[in-house]
Amino acid sequence: MANIKLSDKKLLEEAFGMNGGYVLDFSDKSFVEFFSALGIDITDEQYLKNGTSKANRLRAFWEIGNEELVAQSIIEMADMVINKDLSILTRTAVLPAAKQIMDARRIQMDRVKDIANKLRDVAHADQPVRHGAAVENNFQLLIRPEIFNHIKQYLETGDHFHAVEEAYKLVRHKLREITGCERASEAFNMNAENTKYWQRLFGQNPVGNTPEYDFCRGVGYLHLGIQFLRNEKAHKPASELDINLAMHYIVLASLAYELISRNIQE
């Protein structure tokens, strides 16, 4: 159960426009889809204890949900606000007054993420093994919660083929959410040199022959690799997949998801 201070709740409610029962510009359908991607059925009766509006269901989720999932949902919502502003800035000329509002909103979203990160600190405080802790040639890694919660039903039944397929699908969904492009080859092009969406993805648009430029291209190649690996699986009948190989594929998906989300989180 997440423990959010009253002052932090007030900040979150203001940031997400929760007066009148609304949450940001979510429709009923998109609100359900947002939580479904986190493995949460927000229409479940337990989230209706405060009322049926989107804002009341979100408040109930903050009370009932665990720290990691609540933190993740808060960060994702903040990401949506920032991405929307970035999209406007890259497509249209913005008046100085509107730019000031966006800058203030970015500062507000940074405060929102501070609240989420405090929750994550609580969630991870009792975990003895963190990212990359090694025992001989074995590693224990924390997969992105969006991906793990989406695929855990397949992992529990040993359906590793579909676990990998769904992990890749979530990476594509995240890329489309940020860039509007259906495929990595559209977002990055086949040589990973399309810089059109780098500002949205990485918070920077570096020039060539720099480490930052190489990093952005490297992430592009990573997403291109996932696109083609997913295409290969999509054109084959579902089959048994070795769990060790499946875990490598899933870690690859988690890394790809992480590297296009870091700018917004940090």
C-alpha positions in Angstrom: 0.0 0.0 0.0 1.5 3.4 -1.1 1.9 6.0 1.6 1.6 9.4 0.0 1.6 12.5 2.3 -1.4 14.7 2.2 0.7 17.7 0.8 2.0 15.4 -2.0 -1.5 14.2 -2.8 -2.6 17.8 -3.2 0.3 18.5 -5.5 -0.5 15.4 -7.6 -4.2 16.3 -7.9 -3.4 19.8 -9.0 -0.8 18.6 -11.5 -3.2 16.0 -13.0 -6.2 18.3 -13.1 -8.4 16.1 -10.9 -11.0 18.7 -10.0 -14.4 17.7 -11.2 -13.6 14.0 -11.4 -11.3 14.2 -14.4 -7.6 13.1 -14.8 -5.6 15.0 -17.4 -7.4 14.6 -20.8 -8.1 10.9 -20.4 -11.3 9.5 -21.8 -12.9 6.6 -20.0 -11.4 4.2 -22.6 -7.9 5.7 -22.6 -7.9 5.7 -18.8 -8.7 2.0 -18.6 -6.1 1.3 -21.3 -3.4 3.3 -19.5 -3.8 1.1 -16.3 -4.2 -2.0 -18.4 -0.7 -1.5 -19.7 0.5 -1.5 -16.0 -1.4 -4.8 -15.4 -4.2 -3.0 -13.5 -7.9 -3.3 -14.0 -8.9 0.2 -12.8 -12.6 -0.8 -13.3 -12.3 -3.4 -10.6 -14.7 -2.8 -7.6 -11.9 -2.2 -5.2 -11.0 1.0 -7.0 -14.6 2.3 -6.9 -14.7 2.8 -3.1 -14.4 6.6 -3.4 -16.7 6.9 -6.4 -16.8 6.0 -10.1 -15.1 9.1 -11.6 -11.6 8.8 -13.0 -10.2 11.0 -10.2 -11.8 8.9 -7.5 -10.6 5.7 -9.0 -7.1 7.1 -9.2 -7.3 8.2 -5.5 -8.3 4.7 -4.6 -5.4 3.2 -6.6 -3.0 5.5 -4.7 -4.4 4.1 -1.5 -4.5 0.5 -2.5 -1.6 0.0 -5.0 1.9 -0.9 -4.1 4.6 1.8 -4.1 6.3 0.6 -7.3 3.1 0.6 -9.4 1.8 3.8 -8.0 5.2 5.5 -8.6 5.3 4.1 -12.2 1.8 5.4 -12.9 2.6 8.8 -11.6 5.8 9.0 -13.8 3.9 7.8 -16.9 1.3 10.5 -16.4 4.0 13.1 -16.0 5.6 11.8 -19.1 2.3 12.3 -21.0 2.1 15.9 -20.0 5.7 16.6 -21.0 5.5 14.7 -24.3 2.3 16.6 -25.2 4.1 19.9 -24.6 7.2 18.7 -26.5 5.0 17.7 -29.4 3.5 21.2 -29.6 6.9 22.8 -29.4 8.3 20.7 -32.3 5.3 21.2 -34.5 4.1 24.8 -34.1 5.3 28.3 -33.2 4.5 29.0 -29.5 3.9 32.4 -28.1 6.3 33.5 -25.2 3.4 33.4 -22.7 2.5 29.8 -23.7 6.2 28.8 -23.5 6.4 30.2 -20.0 3.3 28.1 -19.0 5.0 25.0 -20.5 8.2 25.7 -18.6 6.3 26.1 -15.3 4.5 22.8 -16.1 7.8 21.1 -16.6 9.0 22.2 -13.2 5.7 21.0 -11.7 6.2 17.6 -13.4 9.7 17.4 -12.0 8.2 17.8 -8.5 5.6 15.1 -9.4 8.4 12.7 -10.3 10.2 13.5 -7.0 7.1 12.2 -5.2 7.2 9.1 -7.4 10.9 8.5 -6.8 10.3 8.7 -3.0 7.8 6.0 -3.3 10.2 3.9 -5.3 12.9 4.4 -2.6 10.4 2.9 -0.1 9.5 0.1 -2.4 13.2 -0.9 -2.9 14.4 -0.2 0.6 14.0 -3.8 1.7 15.3 -5.5 -1.4 18.8 -6.9 -0.8 19.5 -7.4 -4.5 19.5 -4.4 -6.8 20.0 -4.0 -10.5 22.9 -6.0 -11.8 23.8 -7.8 -8.6 25.9 -10.8 -9.7 26.4 -14.2 -8.3 29.1 -16.0 -10.4 27.6 -15.8 -14.0 24.0 -15.2 -12.9 22.5 -11.7 -12.6 19.3 -10.6 -10.9 17.7 -7.7 -12.8 14.6 -5.6 -12.2 12.7 -5.6 -15.5 10.7 -2.5 -16.2 7.4 -2.9 -14.2 5.3 -2.0 -17.3 6.8 -5.0 -19.1 6.9 -7.4 -16.2 3.3 -6.8 -15.2 2.2 -7.2 -18.8 4.0 -10.5 -19.4 3.9 -12.2 -16.0 0.8 -14.2 -16.9 2.8 -15.9 -19.7 5.8 -16.4 -17.5 3.7 -18.1 -14.8 2.4 -20.6 -17.3 5.7 -21.2 -19.0 4.6 -19.5 -22.3 7.9 -17.9 -23.0 7.2 -17.4 -26.7 4.3 -15.1 -26.0 6.0 -13.4 -23.1 8.7 -12.3 -25.5 6.2 -11.3 -28.2 4.2 -9.2 -25.7 7.4 -7.5 -24.3 8.4 -6.4 -27.8 4.8 -5.2 -28.4 5.0 -3.0 -25.3 8.3 -1.4 -26.6 6.7 -0.6 -29.9 3.7 0.9 -28.1 6.0 3.1 -26.0 7.9 4.3 -29.1 4.6 5.1 -30.9 3.3 7.0 -27.8 6.4 9.3 -27.9 6.9 9.6 -31.7 3.6 8.7 -33.3 5.5 6.2 -35.5 4.2 2.6 -35.8 7.7 1.1 -36.5 11.2 1.8 -35.4 12.3 2.1 -39.0 9.9 5.0 -39.3 11.1 6.7 -36.1 14.8 6.2 -36.7 15.1 5.1 -40.4 17.0 2.0 -41.4 20.4 3.6 -40.6 19.2 5.0 -37.3 20.1 8.5 -38.5 16.7 10.2 -38.4 17.1 12.9 -35.7 13.5 14.2 -36.0 12.3 12.6 -32.8 15.5 12.6 -30.8 14.5 15.7 -28.8 11.4 13.9 -27.6 13.1 10.6 -27.0 16.4 11.8 -25.4 15.9 15.4 -24.5 18.7 16.4 -26.9 19.6 16.5 -30.6 23.4 16.1 -30.7 25.5 16.7 -33.8 27.4 14.0 -35.5 30.8 12.5 -34.4 30.0 13.0 -30.7 29.4 10.3 -28.0 25.9 11.6 -27.5 25.1 11.3 -31.3 26.5 7.7 -31.2 24.3 6.9 -28.2 21.1 8.1 -29.9 22.0 6.1 -33.0 22.8 3.1 -30.8 19.3 3.2 -29.2 17.9 3.5 -32.7 19.7 0.3 -33.8 18.4 -1.4 -30.6 14.8 -0.6 -31.5 15.4 -1.7 -35.1 16.7 -5.0 -33.8 13.6 -5.5 -31.8 11.4 -4.6 -34.8 13.0 -7.3 -36.9 13.2 -9.9 -34.1 9.5 -9.3 -33.5 8.8 -9.6 -37.2 10.6 -12.9 -37.3 8.4 -14.2 -34.4 5.2 -12.8 -35.9 5.7 -14.9 -39.0 6.3 -18.2 -37.2 3.9 -20.4 -35.4 4.1 -20.1 -31.6 6.6 -22.6 -30.3 8.5 -23.5 -27.1 11.2 -21.1 -26.3 14.1 -21.8 -23.9 13.6 -19.8 -20.8 17.2 -18.6 -20.7 16.9 -17.3 -24.3 13.5 -15.8 -23.5 15.0 -13.9 -20.5 17.7 -12.4 -22.8 15.0 -11.2 -25.2 12.9 -9.7 -22.4 15.9 -7.9 -20.9 16.6 -6.5 -24.3 13.0 -5.2 -24.5 13.3 -3.7 -21.0 16.5 -1.9 -22.0 15.0 -0.5 -25.2 12.0 0.7 -23.2 14.2 2.2 -20.5 16.5 4.1 -22.9 13.6 6.0 -24.6 12.0 6.8 -21.2 15.0 8.0 -19.2 14.9 11.6 -20.4 11.3 12.0 -19.2 11.9 10.3 -15.9 15.0 12.2 -15.0 
